[in-house]
């Protein structure tokens, strides 16, 4: 409900319907309550306002009757103990809103923001429809006060208009002076207005009339202010030019940019570039301090032809009333700018071509002139130096804290709220205006509530309230972006909206394909600060992207998904070649887009999703990101899609949580029935996840003629031989495989071969060779970013170090492996926990390792069971494993609890299973020492040797 008392009482409902309030007493009552909106007005005050100093008997009772009548029309009247309250917002009462606007306009005028002040003050004066409080006859003092405020607001408005290029109306001023002949401020304004239009004689005559009137009526002389205006007119002085606007807040950050602008002090044309809300205007003002500068706000100028007049007004140069109508304002500017001065041209973007043309002329003809411009796009002149503004970094938190302390005294950044504030600033792209708007909401919310609402509702809804005196485009975050959007052509708007589908930026090829555009349109969007570019990729600030997404009228996600599927499929073969680092970097740059395409495809086009999982398997594995696909892969398995082969296998292996056995059985059959590998890395991952699905000879046709796939097959065979009791054969094959992968230049295969060669060397006690092999393997994995492989190498090296007796180095490797595992998304790596348990002897770590080991990963589980003394469980688990290596370790653990002769036999059996003894195993050495002491050296050696000579099948049977 809106209530007007600046004129006859007027009431309008929320839907715009007029509300009739009958009777003079209820109307007077409503007017009084409105003046005190949302505050209690006592019954005594109501009686006095309605009846004056001589109220009738029973006036208090009459008030109750008037309230009852009023409530029939206005139900917002509430009884509050000692009186009544009108439950409306103060801004819904024209008199109160007028006071707020008039005060805000005066502040803006004092700060030099003449255009903004004029706009606010016009809104304030426009609220008056007639004399104030005509329905409240006994409120003479209140009405007089409001009238005085009205005259003050009119005078402020005239001052603001006199500072603008368009000036003010002389006719309206004469009317005001006639109605208020003794107000010297109005007289002075009339004199200035006359002088500004070339009517100097009339201005001087006006002063003489005023001097005589004051002498005749008051016996007084004109005030010093009016006399100073008279003297300025006699000297034909122009009004002062617009200086730099005073600021109400401190300046935070931008130290590097300020330093750069200081270096550019002698550069004649500098343009500060950036999207809305990055603080271009404030930076320009701070950079111009201490220089002879004139500030020109071009944001109100929408007609390019008015740009020269805006500069003339800011410089204090008025059009003469006697000048020819066709006089050239540019020539007047050239004549005026004949001395060293810095023109700060603010907000050039909506008239950028006209500003550029004028700047070229002025710089060419005014050698002492320098221009510092702010714009969302360059002026495009030769010799222009650009200073692009990026969002605030760490200074965003400082800015938030500074502005928050202004609205919530005592607020400070603490260890408890620092992360939350940082997340808020990051979500707002570090845009200074957005950060300030967010900090202002701490009047209402806590930091935690603010962060929650920002995450739940997005920035535009949360930051929808700002400084009411600010320019409209700076009052809300949405208005900031909308200002830039409205300056785009329809084609630019179409491309910008389509661009919003990208997450984390995009390459030129991606933008041209998905947005169906050319590099020319893209360049225009970069120039207009809607899109940023580092020369290789293009991106939008997240706030801009969200706005553009709201403008999107078509679904671009299918085109986006198809493009990134093609990118992944084209890159996959190159990930197995020497150029893999380059391709990995290209895919990593588009990681967010690839994952967005995958998430979209799960429900919209599962067939694309399956292909993406398979095509990205090598990328995820090599770059240490494979855990990120778990949720999407699991969701795809639930879709009824006729997919077979490697795409299905890839989804099964990536799915989190681990799929039921039926999915693995189907994947097993898919690998067995495959006739050609389209994604060889899927086969590699399958082999490492579940073991071989058949002899390498049978897999040869499946591997095809691809050199990497062939090498992969022989790598699998070599590792199988190492783990299944034939380490000498496996080592020889690993050397050949290493040479093949080195020839291909493929780092992952090289690192795999080096890792397992290091393992075999460590078993033999060739410590230096093992360390060198592992060091090279780790270096290659680190180049690829393969975090999980780094974890496995570090765990194997730690086991070797422990066998050497260097527990400190072993623990350091395991701690590093734990950090890498956490970065890879697995904070409790079973291998790391098992290794730490071996180093520290902490049984709790073994329990955690068991709990963290998924079903099907028997090696860690059986070793943990052995360490816990649960030997029968460990033997049973290891017996079902595909490789004899696991069973050998479990048998050695069992030997530690067996009688001496059986212990000797079991230790020898473990060698028969593994194909070699392991140098430096402390547990095995302790068991052998115990058995030797009990049996004697010769008996131990005989029993041990007989067991070691068993075939692998005999050894398996011996422990069955």
N, C-alpha and C positions, 0 to 999 in steps of 0.2 A: 504494500500500500504506500502511495506517495501523497504527501500533504503539502500544499502550498499556502503560505501566509504572506508572501511578498506580493501583495495585491489582495483581491477578495479571496476569501477562503476557498480552496480548491482541493478536493479529495478524489484520488483515482485509485481504483482497485488494481491488484497485480496483473489482471488480464486486460487493463486499459480502460475498463468501464468506469465512467464517472459515478461518484457516490454522492447522493444528496443528503445534506445535514440540515434539518429544518430548525428554525427558531434561533433568535439572536443569542440567548443564553447558552444553549448547547454549542453553537458555533464559536462563541467566545471561549467556552471551556476547552474545546478541541484546539483552538489556536494556542491557548496557554500551555496545554499539555504537550503540544507539538514542539514549542520552544524549549521544553525540558525533556525531550524524547528520551525514553528509557531511564528517566530519573523520577523520583517521587516528588510530586507537588502537594504540599499540605493543603488541607481544607481552608485554613486561614488565608493562605496565599491566593486560593481560588476565589474566595469571597472578596478579598481586596481588589483583585483584578476585574471582577465582574461588577462590583458595586461602588468601588472607590472608598473614600474615607468615611462614608456614612451609610453602612449597610443596614437594611431593614431587620427587624426581629425575625428570627427563624431562617436567616440566610443560609446557615449551615445545613438545615434540613432541605432547603430548596436546591442546594448543590447536589444532594443525593438524587433528587428528582431529575435534575438536568443530566446527571450521569446516566440514569436509566434511559432517558430519551436518546442520549448520544449512542449508547450501546446498541440500539436498534439499527444504527447505520454503521457504526465502527465498533467491532467486537474486540479491538486490541486494547481497550481501556481496562486496566487492572486495579483492584483495590489493594493497597499495600499498607496496612496498619494506620498510619497517621495521615494518609492521603491517597492520591491516585497516580498511576503511571501509565503512559502510553507506550506499549511494547512494539516499537518500530526502531529500525536502525536510524541513527542521526542523519545519515546521508539521504534518507528518504524524506527528509523535511527540507524544503528549499532554502529556508533561512539558515539552517545549520550547515547545509552543503555549501551555500554561498560563503559563509565565514571560512570554511576550510579552504575552498578554492582561492579566495581572496588572499589568505595568508600564504598559501603555496605560491601564488603568482608574485607576491611581494618578495618572497625568498628568491625566486628565479630571477626577478628583475635585479635584485641586489647582486646576484651572481653573474650578471651580464648575459644571461640566456634570454635575450629579448624575444626571439621568435616563440620559444616555449612559454614565456611569461605572457605574451599577448594572447596566445591560444587559451591558456588557463583562465586569464582574466576575462576574456570574451565570454567563456562558458559561465563564469561567475555572474557577470552583469546581465547576461541573457535570462537568468532565473527571475529577474524582476518583471512583474506584470503590471505593477501599479504601486501606490503607497503601501508601506508595510503595516500589518496588523490593523487593518480597517475594521475588522470584526471584533477587536479587543479595545474598546474606546478608552479604558482607564489605563492602558499600557503606554502612556505618552513617552516615558523615559526609554522604554525598550524600543519603541518605534524610532525615536530620535537617534538612538545609538545605531540601529541598523541603517538609517539614512546616512549617517556620518560614514559608516563603513562603505556604503555604496559609493559615496562621493570619493572616498579614498581609493576604492578599487578603480573607479573611472580615471582618476588622476594617474594611478599606476599604469593602467592600460594605455593612456595617452603617452606617458613616458616611454613605454615599450614600443609603441607604434612610431614615435618620433625617431627611435634608434634603428628602425627598419627602412629598407629602400622605398617602400610604398608610402611612408609617412602616415599622417592622420588627417582627419577631415577638419578643415578650418571652419566650415559651416556649423558642424556639430559642436565644436569648441566654443564658437560665439554664443550658441544657445545656452551652453552650460555656464558661461561667464555671465550672461544676462540674468540667469536664474540665481547665480551666486556671485554677485559683483565684488564682494570683499575677500574672496579666496585668492590669495596672491599666487598660489601654485598654479591655479588654472590660468590666471592672467599671464604668468611667465610662459606656460605651455603654448598659449595662443600666440605670444610674441615669437617664440621659437618656430612655431608652425608657419607663421606668416613669412618669417625670414627664410625658412627652408624652401619656400616656393617662390623666392625672389621678390617678395613684397616687403622690402626693408623699411620703406617709409611708413607703411601701415603698422609695422611692428613697433617702430619708434613712437608713432602717434598713440598706440595702445598703451605704452608705458606712461606717456604724459597724461592720458585720461585716468589711468590708475593712480598716479601720483596726486592729481587734483582731488579725486574721489576720497582717497585716504586722508588727505589734509582736511577736506570739508567735513567728512563724516566723523573722523576719529582724531583729527589733529595730529596725525602720525606720518612718518616718512615711509617709503617703500622698504621692505626687508632687504638685508644684505644679499640674499639669494636673487631677488628680483632685480636689484641694482646690478649684480654681476651679469645677469642675462642681458640687461640693457647695454652694459659696457661691451660685452662680446658682440652684440649686433652692431654697435657703433664701429667696432674694429673689423667688422665683416668676418669674424672668426667662424670657421666651420665647426659643426658639432664634433666632439672627440670620436676618434675611430674606435672600433670594438677591440678591446684588449683580449687577453686570454681569460676564459671563464674561470671564476674562482671555484674551487672544488670543496665538497663537504666531507670527503673521506680521504684517508691516507692512500698513498701510492705503494702498491705491494708488487715486488717482482720486476721482471723485464730488465734486469741489470745489464745483461748482454746486449739487448736491443738498444738501450739508452747509450751504452758505450759505442755501439756501431753508429748511431745517429750523431754522436759527438764527433766521431771520425769523419762523418760526412758533412760537417758544418759548412765547408766551403763548396759543397756540391749544390748546384742551383736548382735541381729538380729531383726530389726524393718522394716516392710514393710508398706509404705503409699499406701493405695488402693483407687481407684476411677475411674470413667469413664473419658474419654478424656476431657480436658478443665477444670478440677476442681482445677488445680493449685498444682498438686503433686510435680512437679519439683521445683517450686519456694519455696514451703514450706520446702522441703528437703534442699535446699541451705541455706535458712534462719536459719534452725535448726542446720546446721553444721557450721555456722559461729563461729569463735573463737576456733575451734577445729583443730587438725592436720588432715586435710581431703584431700582426692583425689577424684575428680569428674570423673565418667566414663559414657559417653553418649553411651548407647547401641542401640539407635534407628537406626543407620545405619547398625547394625549387623543383618543379616538375616540367616546366617549359624551358628548354635550353636557351631561348632568347632572353630569359630573365637573369641568366648567370652574371653578365656584366653589371646589371643593376644591383644584384646582391653584393657584389664586391664594392661597388660605389657606396652602398649604404653602410657596409662594415667599415669602410675607410672614412666615413663621415662626410662624404661628398654628395650633396643633394642636387637634384635637378633644379635648374633655375626656372622660375615662372615666366621669364622673359626670353628664355632660350628658344631657338628654332626647334620645332617639333621633331625634325629629322636629325637633330644633333647626334653624333656617334658616341655612345657611351664608352666604346673601347678607346677612342682617342682621348677622352677625359681621363680614363684610367692610366693611359700611358703618360699623360701630363702630370698626373698626381704621383705616380710611382717613380719620381725622379731622385729618390734618395734610398739609401740602403734600408731594406725592410724585408721581413719574412712573412709571406702570405701563407697562413695555415688554412688550406681548403679542405673542409671536413665533409665526408659523405658525398663523394663525387659520382657514385656508381650510376644513379638514375639519369644523369646528364653528362656521362663521361665523355662523349664525343664533343660536346660543346665546350666542356671544361678543357679538353685537350687542345682544341683549336684556339681558345682564348689564351691558354698557358703558353702555347708556341709563340703567339704574337707578343705577349707581354715580356717573355724572356728574351726575345730577339731585340726588342726596342727599349727595354729597361735593364741596362747592364748591372745595376746594383741590386736587382730584385732576386730573391730566392723563394722557391715554392716548396712547401711541405704539405703533401696531399695525403688524405686517407680515402681508401676506396676498396670495394670488393673486387675490382678488376683494374688492371694497369691503364694508365692514360694512353700508352702506346706511342710515346714520342721517342725519337732518337735522343740519346743522352739521359734518358730517365733511369734513375737508380731505384731498384725495387728492394723493399725490406719486407719479406713475407713474415707474418706473425703465425707461429704455431701455438697450440694450446699451452697453458702453463704446465710445468712439470711439478717439481716438489713445492714450488711457490703457491700452487693451488691450495695446499693445506694451510699455508700461512695466511692466504687471502681469506679462506673460510673462517679461520680462527679470528682474524681481525674484524670481519663483518659480523660474526656471531657474537663477539663480545659487545658490539654496539647495541644489539637487541636483547642480549641476555648478559647483563653485567656479571663479571666474574668467570665467564666461560673461558676455558683454556684447553689446549690439546694435551692429553695425558697418555700414558702408556696404555691405559684401558680403552680409550676411544680413538687412538691414532689410526688403527687399521680400519675402523669403520669410516672415519672421515676420509681416509685415503681412497677407500672403495667408492664413497659418494662422489669424490672429485673425479675419479677415473670414469665412473658411469656417466658423468657429465662432460667427458672429453677434456676436462681441464679448462673449459671455456670460462673466462672471468665473469661474464654476466650471469651465466648459469650458476656458477659457484656462489655469487652474491645473492641471487634469488633463493638458492637453497639455504644459505646461512640465515636469511631473513625468516625462514619458516621455523627457526628454533624458538620464535615467540610462542609457537603453538605445540611443537613436537620436541621430543628428545632426539639426540643423534641417532640412537638405535631405531626409534620410530620413523625418523626421516629416511634412513637407509631402507627400512622395510617397505615403506610406501613407494619409494623410488623404484624398488625392484618389482613391486606388485602392480603399480599403476603406470610406470614410465615417467619420463621427465616432463612431458607436456602438461599432463593433468596436475602434477604436483606443483610445477612452477608456473602456475596460471595467475599469480598475483604479484604485483611489483609496485614500484614507486609511481604513485598516481600523477606525479608531476613530470615524469619522464616522457620522452617522445613515445608515441603509440607503439612504434616498432621495437622499443626497448622495455616495454612494460611486462611482457611475458616472453618465455622462451619460444613459444610457437610464433609470436609476432616477429621475433628476430629472424627466424628462418623464412617466414612467409614474405618478408620484405625482399629477400633475395629471390625467392621463387617467382614473385610477381614480375620481376624484371626480365625473366627468361622468355624466349620465344616459345610458341607451342611445340616445335620440334625439340628444343632444348628441354622443355618440361617432360616430354615423352621419354627422352633418353635418360634424364635424371631419375625419373620414376622407375624405369626398368633397371637402372644401375643399383637401386636399393636392394636387389635380390642378392648381390654379392656380399659375402661376409669376409672381412679382413682384406678387402681390396681385390684387384684383378689386373691381369696383363692387358695390353692393348688388343691382342687377338681375341681374348675372352670378351672384352667390352664390345668390340665390333661385331662379334658373332651373336652374343646373347642379347645385346641391346639393338641389334640391327641398325647400326649407324656407321659413321665415318670418323676418321681422326680429326676432321675439321670441327665437327660438332663437339667432340670430346675436348678439343683445345679451347673452344669457347666456354665450356663449363669449367675448365681449369682456370681460365682468365677471370671468370665470375666468382671464383672461390667456392663454388658448390662442390667441386672435386679437387683433390690434391694429387700431385704427382711428384715422384722422386726421379723421374726420367725413365724408370723401368716399369713401375706399377702405378695404378690409380686407386685411390681410396676416398671414401667419404667419412667425415666425422660421424660418430654414431648418432648424435642428435639430428644431424642433417639427414642421415639415412632413414631414421625412423619417420621423419616428416615426409620425405619423398615416398616412402612405402605407403603412407596414408593416401597419397595422391594416385597410387597405381590402380588402373582400371582393368588390367588384364593379368592373367596368371603367367608369369615368366619362368616359374620354377621348372616346368618340363624342359624348356630350352636350356636352362642353367644346368640341369642334371645331365642332359645329353652331351653338352659340351664337356663337362668334367669327366664323364665316362669315357669319351673319346680321348681326352687328355691322358687319363690313367692307362687306357689300353695301348696308346701309342708309346707311353713312357716305359711300360713294363719290360719289353725286351732289352732296352738300353740300361736297365738296372743290373743286368748281368754282363755288362761290358765295362771297358775302361772308363767310359764317360758317365759311370753311375753317380759320381758325386755331383756332377752338373745336373743330372736329371733328378736326383734326390733333392737338391736345393730348389729346383723348379716346383716339384710337388710339395715340398715343405712350405714354400711361399703361398701355395693355394690350399694348405691343409684345412683351413676353416671352410672353404668352399666345397672341398671334397666331402667333408663330414656333413655339411649342410645338405648336399645332394643326396648322400646316403640316408640321412634321417628322413628327408622328404620322400624318398623312394619306398620306404618301408610300407607305407599305406597307399601311396599314390601309384607306384609302379614297381612292384616287388621284383620283376624281372631285371630292371635296371639295377636294383639293389644287390641282387645276387652277383651280377657281373661286376659291379663296383667292388664288392668284397674280394672277389677272386683277383681282379686286376690290381688291387691295392695291397695284396698280401705281401709282396716283396717289399714295397715301400714301407708298410707298417713294421715289418720284421726288421729291415735294415736300419730304420731310423728310430727303433725302440718305442713304437707307438701302438703295437698290436693290441694292447688291452683296451684302447679307446673304441674299438669296433664292437666290443662285447655285447652291449645292449641291443644295438641295431641288428647284429647277426642273429641273436636269440629271437628277436621279433620276426625276422624274415623266415625263420624255420617254422613259425606258426602259420605262415601264409600258404594257402593251397595254390601253389604255383608248380606247373610241370617242369621242374628243373632237375637236371641230373649232372653227373660228372664233377669237374673240379669246382664249379661254382657252389654246389651243395657241400662238397667236402670242406671248402674254405669257410663256409658259414658255420659248420659243425665245430671246426677247430677254434674259431674265434668267439663263439657264443659264450656269454656269461649271464647267468650261472651255467655250469657245465651241463650239456644236454643229457637226457636219459640214454641208456645203452642202445636203444633201438635206433636212434639217430646215428650213433657211431657204427652200428652194424650196416646201416644203409650206406654210409660213407665208405666203409670198407669195401662193400660190393661195387660202389661207384669207381673206386680206384682200381679194383681188379678188372673191371669191364672196360676201362678207358682204352681207347685205341690210339690216341695222340694227345700229348701234353700241350695245351695252349698256354698254361700258366705253370711252368716248371717249378717255381718256388712253392706252389701249393704242395707239390709232391715232396719237396724238401721238408717243408713244415710237417707234413703228414708223417714222414719217416722219423723225424725227430720227436714227434708227439706220441706216436703209438708203436714205432718200430717198423720194420720192413713188411711189405704186404706180399712178398714173394722173392725168389732169387733174382739177382741183378741180371742174369742172363735172360730171364723171362721178361724183365722190364725194358730190355734194350729196344724192342720195337716201339714201346710206349715213349721212351725218351727221344726217339727220332734222331735226326742228324744234327740237332742244335749242339754246338760244342760245349756250351755251359751245362746243358742237360746231361750230356754224356759224362762230363767231368763230375757232375753231381752224383750220377749213378755209381761211379767208381769211388767217390768220396764215401758214399753210404756203405759200399762193400768194405772199404778200408776200415771205417769206424766199427762196422760189425765184426770184422776179424779181430780188431784190438780188444773189443769188449767180450768176445765170445771164445777166448782162449787161444787165439793165434796172433799175438802181438807182433811177432817178427814179420809175418806176412803182411799184417796191417801196416806196419811202419814202412815197409818197402813200397806198398801201394800209396801210402800217404805222400811219400816223396815224389812219386810220379804225378799224383793229382796236384800237388803243390806246383810243380813245373807247369802243368796245363793251365791252372788258374793264373799263374804269373804271366803266362803268355797271353791270356785274355785280358789281363789287367783288372780282374774282378776281385775286389778287396774282401768281400765276405767269404768267398771260397778260399782265398789265400789264408785269411785269419782262421777259418775252421781247420784247415790242414795244419797250420802252425800250432794251434791250440792242442790238437791231439798228438802231434809229434812231441810237444812239450810234456804231455802227460806220460807218454811211453818213456821219454828220457828221464823223467822224475822217478818212475818206477824203478829204473836201473840205478838210480843214484847219481846220474849225470847232472848235478845241480846247476852248474854254470850254463850248460847247454839248454837245460829246461827254462832257466830264467830268461835267456836271450830269445828263445822261441816265443815264450809268453809275452815278453815285452813288445815284440813286433806285432803279435796278434792283437794285444790290447790297443796299440797305436792305430791299427787299421780299424778296429771296432769303434774307437773314439772318433775317427774321421767320419765314419758312417752315422754316428749317433746311436749305435746299437747297444743300448743300456743293458738289456737283459743278457746279451752275450758277454758283455764286460763283467757282469756279476758272476757268471759261470766260470770265466777264466780266473777271476780273482779268488773264487772259492777253491778251484783246483790248485792254484798256486799257493794259497794259504795252507792247504793240506800237505803240500810238498814241504813248505817251510816248517810246518810243525814236525814233520818227520826228520828234518834236518836239525831240530832242536831249537829253532828260532821262534819261540812262541810270541814274542813281542811283535815281530814283523808279520806273523800270521794273523794276529788279532787286528793289526792295522789294515791289512788287506780285507779282512772280513768286515770291519767297520765301514770302509770305503764301499764295499759291495752292498752293504745295507743301505747306505745313502743313495746309491745309484738305483737300487731296487725300489726304494720309496719314490724316487723321481719317476720311475717307470710305472708307478701305480700299484706296486706290491710291497707294502710296508713290512710285511712278515714273510720274507723269502725263506722257504724251508731249508734251502741249501745254506744260507747265511746262518740261520738259527742253529742248524746242526753243527756247522763249523765252529761257531762261538761256544757251543756246548762242549765240543772236543777240547777247545783251548782253555776254557774257564772251569770246566767240570760242573757247571750248573745244570742240575737235573731238570729244573723248570723249563730251560730252553729246549730240551728234548721233547717235553710234553707239548710245548708250543709248536715245535717243528712238525710233530705228528698231526696236530690239529690243523696246521696250515697246508698240509700236503694233500692235494686232490687225489681222488681215487684214480688208479691207473698209473700213478707215478711211484712205482714200487721201490726204486733205488734208495731215495732218501728215507722212505718209510721203513724199509728193512734195516738200514743202518741205524736209524734212531731206535728201533726195537732192540737191536743188538746192544746198543749202548745202554739201554734201560735194563738189560739182562733178560729180556723176553725172547729167548733164543728160539724156542719152538715156533713162535709166531713169525719170527724173522726168517727162519729156514723155509717154512711153508710159503711165505710170500715170495721169497727169492726163487724158490723152485719153479714157480709159475712164470717167472720173468723170462723174456726172450733171450737174454744174454747170460752166459756163465759167470761173468764178472760179479754180478750181484750175489749169486749163490756163493761164490768164493769168499766174499767178505763176511757173509752170514756164517759160513762154516768156520772161519777163523775165530769169529766171536764165540761160537759154541765150543771150540777147542779150549778156550780159556777156562771153561767150567768142567771139562772132561778129565778123567783119570789120565795119568802120564802117557801110557802107551796109546790110548785112544786120541789123546791130544796130539801126539806126534803124527799119528795116522791122519787126523783131520787137517793138520797143517800141510802135510804133503798133498792131501786130496785138494786143498784149496789151490796149490800150485798147479796141479793137473788141470783143474777147472780154468784157471786164469791164464795158464801158459807161461807164467813167470812168477817169481817171488817179488814182493815190493820192498825195496830197501828202506830201512829206517822206521818201519811200523813198530811203535813202542809196545803196543798190546801183543802183537805177534812175538816180538822179541822176549817179552816177559813170559809168555806161555811156553816158548821153546826153552828158555832158561830153566823154568820149573820142571818141565818134562825131562830135560837132560840131567838135572840134578837127581831126579828120582830114578831114571832108567840107566843112567850112564851115557857117555857120549856116543859109544859105538852102537848101543841098542837103539838110541834115539835116531841116529843117522840112518841105520838100516831100515827102521820102520818108516821114517820120513821119506827115504828114497824110494821104497817100494810103492808107497802111496803116490808119490809124485810121478812115477812111471805109468800110472793108469792112463787109459784113454779117457777122453772127455766123457764118453757114454758110461764107461766103468765108474768114473768118478761121480757122475750124477746118480748112478745106481747105488753107489756106496753110501750116499746120504739120503736115499729115498726112504 
